[in-house]
C-alpha cells in the first residue's frame, strides 16, 4: 500500500481506539479473522470502523478482513462480523494452508488478468443487490465492491501488481 500511495499520504497502523476517526481510508488486512474480530471488539476499533464506513470512508478488506466486514459467515459461531459489506462468506473455502494457490482473475474494469495470491482464502458465496462482484472463480466471487467498501478474498500486497491498491486510492480521492 505504501508503494502505491507514494507521496500522496501515509499509512498509520491502528491498534487502539481514537485513531480511526482521523483516517481517510481503512485497510483491514489478512490474518486470523477470529483474532482480528476479538481485537476490534476489545479495543473499540470495530465500532470506529463501522462508524467510519457509515460516514462513507472507503474500506479495503482483504482475506480475513473480508470475513470480518461481511454480513454473514457460513457456519460461524465464534464471533459476529461487523456487517458492513453485504456479502455471505465461507472461511477457508479453497482449502487449508497447503492448498494455497495463485490464479489469474478477470476483473471488471481491469484491461488484463490480475494474478491473485490465495492463502486459506474465503469465498463470497452470496451477496446483496447493491454489491458488484468484480472477480470470480467458478460460481463464487473473490472480489466485490459495494459503495465505499472493497472486499478481496486474496492478498493484493503479495504481488507487484498494484491495481487494487490504486483502485482503493481512487475511492479515497473520490470522497
QUIPE-V234564 format. One record per backbone hydrogen bond with DSSP energy under -1.0 kcal/mol. CO is the residue of the C=O (numbers start at 1). NH is the residue of the N-H. E is the energy in kcal/mol with one decimal. If there is no record, write none. Layout:
# QUIPE-V234564
CO_NH_E / CO_NH_E
This chain:
# QUIPE-V234564
1_5_-2.5 / 2_6_-2.1 / 5_8_-2.0 / 19_22_-1.7 / 20_23_-2.4 / 26_60_-2.8 / 28_62_-2.7 / 32_36_-2.5 / 33_37_-2.8 / 34_38_-2.3 / 35_39_-2.3 / 36_40_-2.7 / 37_41_-2.2 / 38_42_-2.7 / 39_43_-2.3 / 40_46_-2.1 / 44_48_-1.6 / 45_49_-2.8 / 46_50_-2.4 / 47_51_-2.4 / 48_52_-2.5 / 49_53_-2.6 / 50_54_-2.3 / 51_55_-1.5 / 52_57_-2.4 / 53_56_-1.7 / 58_26_-2.3 / 59_150_-2.9 / 60_28_-2.5 / 61_152_-3.0 / 62_65_-2.8 / 63_67_-1.5 / 64_68_-2.2 / 65_69_-2.0 / 68_82_-3.5 / 69_84_-1.8 / 69_85_-2.7 / 70_83_-2.1 / 72_89_-2.7 / 73_76_-1.4 / 85_87_-2.9 / 86_128_-2.6 / 87_71_-1.7 / 87_72_-1.6 / 88_125_-2.3 / 88_126_-1.2 / 89_74_-3.2 / 90_123_-1.6 / 92_95_-1.6 / 96_99_-1.2 / 97_100_-1.7 / 101_118_-3.3 / 103_116_-3.2 / 105_114_-2.6 / 107_110_-2.3 / 114_105_-3.0 / 116_103_-2.1 / 117_155_-2.3 / 118_101_-2.0 / 121_93_-1.1 / 121_94_-1.1 / 123_90_-2.3 / 124_141_-2.3 / 126_88_-2.9 / 128_131_-1.6 / 132_145_-2.2 / 134_108_-2.6 / 135_142_-2.8 / 135_143_-1.3 / 137_140_-1.9 / 140_137_-2.3 / 141_124_-2.8 / 142_153_-3.0 / 143_134_-2.9 / 143_135_-1.5 / 144_151_-3.0 / 145_132_-3.4 / 146_149_-2.2 / 148_59_-2.7 / 149_146_-2.4 / 150_61_-2.9 / 151_144_-2.4 / 152_63_-2.7 / 155_158_-1.6 / 156_159_-1.1 / 162_166_-2.8 / 163_167_-2.3 / 164_168_-2.3 / 165_169_-2.5 / 166_170_-2.3 / 167_171_-2.1 / 168_172_-1.9 / 169_173_-2.4 / 170_174_-1.9 / 172_175_-1.3
